[in-house]
Amino acid sequence: MTLALLKSYFLEEILPTWAKSGFDDSCGQFVEHLELDGSPQRSGGVRTRTVARQIYVHAHAAHLGVAPSGSLAMAERAFANLHRVAWVGGKRSGYARAFDRRTKTVTDPVRDLYDNACVLLALSWLLTATGKDLYRHQIDQMVIAIDRTLKDAFGGWAEDSDGTLPRRQNPHMHYLEATLALCENNRTSTHMRAESKAFALLRSHFLVGPKGPLHEFFGPRWELAEQYGSDRLEPGHMCEWVWLTKRHDTLAHTDHTAICLDLLSTALTIGRTNDSLFLVDAVSASRPVSPSRRLWPQVEMLKAFLALHERLGLGIYLAQAADVASAMLATYMADAPDGCWHDCLDLANKPTAGTIPASSLYHLWTMVADLVESDRQMAPIRSEAKAC
């Protein structure tokens, strides 16, 4: 029941709020965040990854039939603006990392794997929702651009067009997410090869040892070293990999359940403190880490519980997901402006965020989308049961 309440709150309050306050109609583009009172961002600077993720949210929600009126048109308009302002052509093409939506000028021209992966995810769902060849063509161009601009000799892709260090698992994880969406909705042999290559990095680079934790930061050859912050661990990303690995297994007809169980177990062991249900953002053996708890790791933990429940059919995972949802509603969603949330809590559950980032809208939506899909799959079964 608590999961249903969280889903309803998102669809009835959060998504309509962000469709209105999160979109700057005068510019035809989404904002980076809302202010703490729920009003739109005052400045004009946005990151490509943030607007791309909002394009994705509204396109996916429109495809599922749960989006506010006009959401798909808004998503298409925002992508047209993004492409017009941030696309960098030539031999090292891709989308620039940041721009000002008001002046329509690029503020950070670097082509970053993270940002371009998010654009690819948005394009996948724009194609799925509209069927337009424009988006199919742009997807093909994006895959080529990432392989060419971010080519790396030691596996995976470069962090960005400048070859910035340290190497990071997180952008590669989101490239996997984008290629999964392509394969699930508009599969081609090119998409399948890209997805397989991205998933293979989990065992070849990111996990150290058969049950080793998921590492975040690496040197140029994917080596672990203190100078690159390799001992920093983020339990939220471990949970996110559980969700993605389950999707990969469904696509590829493989079974990595043991890895999923190890990832979730490690995340809960290192991430929960003081008997709290919530995960801290990060832990490190060698340097102090602020004991903050952003919203997104809690959402990813909930998704991991739901993924394992779907995979194994064990009620304990569904119960744990419901417990987290209840705790989120009582803290992150409490006493916040309508359709908003507290994006970060300290260990005493006191809000500490300075804005309400649009990036967390994406995390919340991916959880809600899974619940919407699950409800639809269960609907015929419930109808049949009633008929009997």
C-alpha positions as CSV (number, residue, x, y, z in Angstrom):
1,M,0.0,0.0,0.0
2,T,2.8,2.4,0.8
3,L,4.4,1.8,-2.6
4,A,1.0,2.7,-4.2
5,L,0.9,5.9,-2.1
6,L,4.4,6.9,-3.3
7,K,3.5,6.2,-6.9
8,S,0.3,8.2,-6.6
9,Y,2.1,11.1,-5.0
10,F,4.5,11.2,-7.8
11,L,2.0,11.0,-10.6
12,E,-0.6,13.3,-9.0
13,E,1.6,15.9,-7.4
14,I,5.3,15.7,-8.4
15,L,5.1,15.2,-12.1
16,P,2.5,17.9,-12.7
17,T,4.5,20.3,-10.5
18,W,7.6,19.7,-12.5
19,A,5.8,19.9,-15.9
20,K,4.8,23.4,-14.9
21,S,7.5,24.9,-12.7
22,G,10.4,22.8,-14.1
23,F,9.9,24.0,-17.7
24,D,10.9,27.5,-18.8
25,D,8.4,28.2,-21.6
26,S,10.1,31.4,-22.6
27,C,13.2,29.4,-23.5
28,G,11.7,26.1,-24.4
29,Q,13.9,24.3,-22.0
30,F,13.8,22.6,-18.6
31,V,15.5,24.1,-15.5
32,E,18.3,22.7,-13.5
33,H,16.5,22.9,-10.2
34,L,13.7,24.5,-8.2
35,E,14.3,26.8,-5.4
36,L,13.5,25.7,-1.8
37,D,10.1,27.4,-2.0
38,G,9.2,25.4,-5.1
39,S,9.7,28.3,-7.5
40,P,11.7,27.9,-10.8
41,Q,15.4,28.3,-10.8
42,R,16.4,31.9,-10.9
43,S,19.6,31.6,-12.9
44,G,19.8,30.3,-16.5
45,G,22.6,27.7,-16.3
46,V,21.8,24.1,-16.9
47,R,23.7,20.9,-17.4
48,T,23.0,18.8,-20.5
49,R,22.5,15.7,-18.3
50,T,19.8,17.3,-16.3
51,V,17.7,18.6,-19.2
52,A,18.2,15.3,-21.0
53,R,16.9,13.4,-18.0
54,Q,13.8,15.5,-17.8
55,I,13.2,15.0,-21.6
56,Y,13.4,11.3,-20.8
57,V,11.0,11.4,-17.9
58,H,8.3,13.3,-19.8
59,A,8.7,11.1,-23.0
60,H,8.6,7.9,-21.0
61,A,5.6,9.0,-18.9
62,A,3.8,10.1,-22.1
63,H,4.4,6.7,-23.7
64,L,3.0,5.0,-20.6
65,G,0.0,7.3,-20.7
66,V,0.6,8.8,-17.2
67,A,2.1,12.2,-18.1
68,P,0.4,15.6,-17.8
69,S,-1.2,17.0,-21.0
70,G,1.4,18.4,-23.3
71,S,4.4,16.5,-21.8
72,L,5.5,14.9,-25.0
73,A,5.4,18.1,-27.0
74,M,7.3,19.8,-24.2
75,A,10.0,17.0,-24.3
76,E,10.3,17.4,-28.0
77,R,10.6,21.1,-27.8
78,A,13.3,20.8,-25.1
79,F,15.3,18.3,-27.2
80,A,15.2,20.6,-30.2
81,N,16.5,23.4,-28.0
82,L,19.2,21.2,-26.6
83,H,20.4,20.1,-30.0
84,R,20.4,23.6,-31.4
85,V,22.4,25.0,-28.6
86,A,24.6,22.2,-27.3
87,W,25.4,19.9,-30.2
88,V,29.1,20.1,-31.3
89,G,29.7,18.9,-34.8
90,G,32.8,17.8,-36.6
91,K,35.2,14.8,-36.0
92,R,34.8,15.0,-32.2
93,S,31.1,15.5,-32.1
94,G,28.7,15.2,-29.1
95,Y,26.8,17.4,-26.8
96,A,28.5,20.1,-24.7
97,R,28.3,19.6,-21.0
98,A,26.5,22.8,-20.0
99,F,24.8,25.9,-21.4
100,D,22.7,28.9,-20.5
101,R,19.1,28.3,-21.5
102,R,18.4,32.1,-21.5
103,T,21.4,33.3,-23.6
104,K,21.5,30.1,-25.6
105,T,25.3,30.0,-25.2
106,V,27.5,27.0,-24.3
107,T,29.2,27.5,-20.9
108,D,31.1,24.2,-20.9
109,P,32.0,22.8,-24.3
110,V,33.5,19.5,-23.1
111,R,31.8,16.4,-24.4
112,D,31.2,14.2,-21.4
113,L,30.3,10.5,-21.4
114,Y,27.8,11.0,-18.6
115,D,25.9,13.8,-20.4
116,N,25.9,12.1,-23.7
117,A,24.6,8.9,-22.2
118,C,21.7,10.8,-20.7
119,V,20.9,12.4,-24.1
120,L,21.0,8.9,-25.6
121,L,18.5,7.7,-23.0
122,A,16.2,10.7,-23.8
123,L,16.4,9.9,-27.5
124,S,15.6,6.3,-27.0
125,W,12.3,7.3,-25.3
126,L,11.5,10.1,-27.8
127,L,11.8,7.5,-30.5
128,T,9.6,5.0,-28.6
129,A,7.0,7.6,-27.8
130,T,6.8,9.2,-31.3
131,G,8.2,6.7,-33.8
132,K,9.9,9.7,-35.6
133,D,12.9,8.8,-37.8
134,L,14.5,12.1,-36.7
135,Y,15.3,10.5,-33.4
136,R,16.4,7.2,-34.9
137,H,18.9,9.1,-37.0
138,Q,20.1,11.1,-34.0
139,I,20.6,7.9,-32.0
140,D,22.8,6.5,-34.7
141,Q,24.8,9.7,-34.8
142,M,25.1,9.6,-31.0
143,V,26.5,6.0,-30.8
144,I,29.0,6.9,-33.5
145,A,30.0,10.1,-31.7
146,I,30.5,8.5,-28.3
147,D,32.7,5.7,-29.8
148,R,34.8,8.2,-31.8
149,T,35.0,11.2,-29.5
150,L,35.4,9.2,-26.3
151,K,37.5,6.3,-27.6
152,D,39.9,4.8,-25.0
153,A,42.6,2.2,-25.4
154,F,42.1,0.6,-22.0
155,G,38.4,-0.4,-22.1
156,G,35.2,1.4,-21.8
157,W,35.1,5.1,-22.9
158,A,37.0,8.2,-21.9
159,E,35.4,10.3,-19.2
160,D,35.2,13.3,-21.6
161,S,36.8,14.8,-24.7
162,D,39.7,16.1,-22.5
163,G,40.5,12.7,-21.1
164,T,39.9,13.8,-17.5
165,L,41.0,11.6,-14.6
166,P,40.0,9.8,-12.6
167,R,38.1,7.2,-14.6
168,R,34.6,6.7,-13.2
169,Q,32.2,3.8,-13.3
170,N,29.1,6.1,-13.0
171,P,29.1,7.5,-16.6
172,H,29.6,4.0,-17.9
173,M,26.7,2.7,-15.8
174,H,24.5,5.4,-17.4
175,Y,25.7,4.5,-20.9
176,L,24.6,0.9,-20.1
177,E,21.2,2.3,-19.0
178,A,20.8,4.1,-22.3
179,T,21.8,1.1,-24.4
180,L,19.4,-1.1,-22.4
181,A,16.6,1.2,-23.2
182,L,17.5,1.1,-26.9
183,C,17.6,-2.7,-26.9
184,E,14.4,-3.0,-24.9
185,N,12.5,-0.7,-27.2
186,N,14.2,-0.4,-30.6
187,R,16.7,-3.2,-30.8
188,T,19.4,-3.4,-33.4
189,S,22.6,-5.4,-33.6
190,T,24.6,-2.2,-33.0
191,H,22.6,-1.5,-29.9
192,M,23.1,-5.0,-28.6
193,R,26.8,-4.8,-29.1
194,A,27.0,-1.5,-27.3
195,E,24.9,-2.9,-24.4
196,S,27.0,-6.0,-24.1
197,K,30.3,-4.0,-24.1
198,A,29.0,-1.7,-21.4
199,F,27.7,-4.5,-19.2
200,A,31.0,-6.4,-19.4
201,L,32.7,-3.6,-17.6
202,L,31.0,-4.5,-14.4
203,R,33.0,-7.7,-13.9
204,S,36.1,-6.7,-15.9
205,H,36.7,-3.3,-14.2
206,F,34.3,-2.2,-11.5
207,L,34.0,-5.2,-9.3
208,V,37.3,-6.2,-7.6
209,G,37.3,-9.9,-6.6
210,P,34.4,-12.4,-6.8
211,K,32.5,-10.6,-4.1
212,G,34.4,-7.3,-4.2
213,P,32.6,-4.0,-3.7
214,L,31.7,-1.8,-6.7
215,H,34.5,0.8,-7.1
216,E,33.9,4.3,-8.3
217,F,37.2,5.9,-9.3
218,F,40.3,4.6,-11.2
219,G,43.5,5.5,-12.8
220,P,44.0,5.8,-16.6
221,R,44.4,2.0,-17.0
222,W,41.5,1.3,-14.6
223,E,43.9,0.7,-11.8
224,L,43.0,1.3,-8.1
225,A,45.1,3.9,-6.4
226,E,44.7,6.2,-3.4
227,Q,45.6,9.3,-5.5
228,Y,42.4,8.7,-7.6
229,G,40.2,8.2,-4.6
230,S,39.7,4.5,-5.3
231,D,38.6,3.6,-1.8
232,R,35.5,5.8,-2.0
233,L,32.4,3.6,-2.2
234,E,28.9,4.7,-3.0
235,P,26.1,2.3,-1.9
236,G,23.5,4.0,-4.0
237,H,25.4,3.0,-7.2
238,M,25.6,-0.6,-5.9
239,C,21.8,-0.7,-5.7
240,E,21.5,1.0,-9.1
241,W,23.6,-1.8,-10.6
242,V,21.3,-4.4,-9.1
243,W,18.4,-2.8,-11.1
244,L,20.4,-2.6,-14.3
245,T,21.8,-6.1,-14.0
246,K,18.3,-7.6,-13.6
247,R,17.3,-5.8,-16.8
248,H,20.4,-7.0,-18.6
249,D,19.6,-10.6,-17.5
250,T,16.1,-10.3,-18.9
251,L,17.5,-9.0,-22.2
252,A,20.4,-11.4,-22.6
253,H,18.8,-14.4,-20.9
254,T,21.6,-14.7,-18.4
255,D,21.7,-15.0,-14.6
256,H,23.8,-12.7,-12.5
257,T,21.6,-13.1,-9.4
258,A,24.6,-13.8,-7.2
259,I,26.2,-10.5,-8.2
260,C,23.0,-8.7,-7.4
261,L,22.8,-10.2,-4.0
262,D,26.4,-9.4,-3.2
263,L,25.9,-5.8,-4.4
264,L,22.8,-5.2,-2.3
265,S,24.3,-6.9,0.8
266,T,27.4,-4.7,0.5
267,A,25.4,-1.6,0.0
268,L,23.2,-2.2,3.1
269,T,26.2,-3.2,5.2
270,I,28.3,-0.1,4.5
271,G,25.5,2.4,3.8
272,R,23.2,2.1,6.8
273,T,24.2,3.7,10.1
274,N,22.6,4.1,13.5
275,D,19.8,1.6,12.7
276,S,18.5,3.9,9.9
277,L,16.8,2.5,6.9
278,F,18.5,5.1,4.7
279,L,21.8,4.9,2.9
280,V,24.6,7.4,3.3
281,D,25.9,8.9,0.1
282,A,29.5,7.5,0.4
283,V,32.0,5.9,2.6
284,S,35.8,5.9,2.5
285,A,38.5,4.2,4.5
286,S,41.1,6.9,4.1
287,R,39.4,10.3,4.1
288,P,36.4,11.8,5.9
289,V,33.1,11.7,4.0
290,S,30.2,14.0,4.9
291,P,27.5,11.8,6.4
292,S,24.8,13.1,4.1
293,R,21.9,11.1,2.7
294,R,20.6,12.3,-0.6
295,L,17.2,11.2,-1.9
296,W,18.5,9.3,-4.9
297,P,20.4,6.5,-3.1
298,Q,17.2,5.7,-1.2
299,V,15.2,5.5,-4.5
300,E,17.9,3.2,-6.0
301,M,17.8,1.0,-2.9
302,L,14.0,0.7,-3.2
303,K,14.4,-0.2,-6.9
304,A,17.0,-2.9,-6.0
305,F,14.5,-4.5,-3.5
306,L,11.8,-4.5,-6.2
307,A,14.1,-5.9,-8.8
308,L,15.1,-8.8,-6.5
309,H,11.5,-9.4,-5.6
310,E,10.6,-9.7,-9.2
311,R,13.5,-11.9,-9.9
312,L,13.2,-14.2,-6.9
313,G,9.6,-13.9,-5.8
314,L,10.5,-13.5,-2.2
315,G,8.1,-11.4,-0.1
316,I,10.9,-10.0,2.1
317,Y,12.2,-7.8,-0.6
318,L,8.7,-6.4,-1.3
319,A,8.3,-5.7,2.4
320,Q,11.7,-4.0,2.6
321,A,10.8,-1.8,-0.4
322,A,7.5,-0.8,1.3
323,D,9.4,0.1,4.5
324,V,11.8,2.4,2.6
325,A,8.9,4.0,0.7
326,S,7.1,4.6,4.0
327,A,10.2,6.2,5.5
328,M,10.8,8.4,2.4
329,L,7.2,9.7,2.6
330,A,7.7,10.5,6.3
331,T,10.9,12.4,5.8
332,Y,12.0,13.4,2.3
333,M,8.5,14.2,1.2
334,A,7.3,15.8,4.5
335,D,6.9,19.5,4.9
336,A,8.2,20.2,1.4
337,P,6.5,22.5,-1.1
338,D,3.7,20.8,-3.1
339,G,5.2,18.4,-5.6
340,C,8.7,18.7,-4.2
341,W,11.0,17.0,-1.7
342,H,13.9,17.5,0.6
343,D,16.9,16.4,-1.5
344,C,19.3,15.7,1.3
345,L,19.1,14.9,5.0
346,D,21.7,14.7,7.7
347,L,21.9,11.8,10.1
348,A,19.2,13.4,12.2
349,N,16.9,13.6,9.2
350,K,17.3,17.4,9.1
351,P,17.1,18.8,5.5
352,T,20.3,20.3,4.3
353,A,19.9,20.8,0.5
354,G,20.1,24.3,-0.9
355,T,17.9,23.6,-3.9
356,I,15.5,20.9,-5.2
357,P,17.5,19.4,-8.0
358,A,15.8,18.1,-11.2
359,S,18.2,15.2,-11.2
360,S,16.2,13.5,-8.5
361,L,13.0,13.7,-10.6
362,Y,14.7,11.2,-12.9
363,H,15.5,8.8,-10.1
364,L,12.0,9.0,-8.7
365,W,10.5,8.4,-12.1
366,T,12.5,5.3,-12.9
367,M,11.1,3.8,-9.7
368,V,7.5,4.9,-10.5
369,A,7.8,3.6,-14.1
370,D,8.6,0.2,-12.8
371,L,5.6,0.3,-10.5
372,V,3.3,1.4,-13.4
373,E,4.6,-1.4,-15.6
374,S,4.3,-4.0,-12.8
375,D,0.7,-2.9,-12.1
376,R,-0.2,-3.3,-15.8
377,Q,1.3,-6.7,-15.9
378,M,-0.7,-7.7,-12.9
379,A,-4.0,-6.3,-14.0
380,P,-5.0,-9.2,-16.3
381,I,-4.2,-11.6,-13.5
382,R,-6.3,-9.7,-11.0
383,S,-9.2,-9.5,-13.5
384,E,-9.0,-13.2,-14.1
385,A,-9.0,-13.9,-10.3
386,K,-12.1,-11.7,-9.8
387,A,-13.8,-13.5,-12.6
388,C,-13.2,-16.8,-10.9
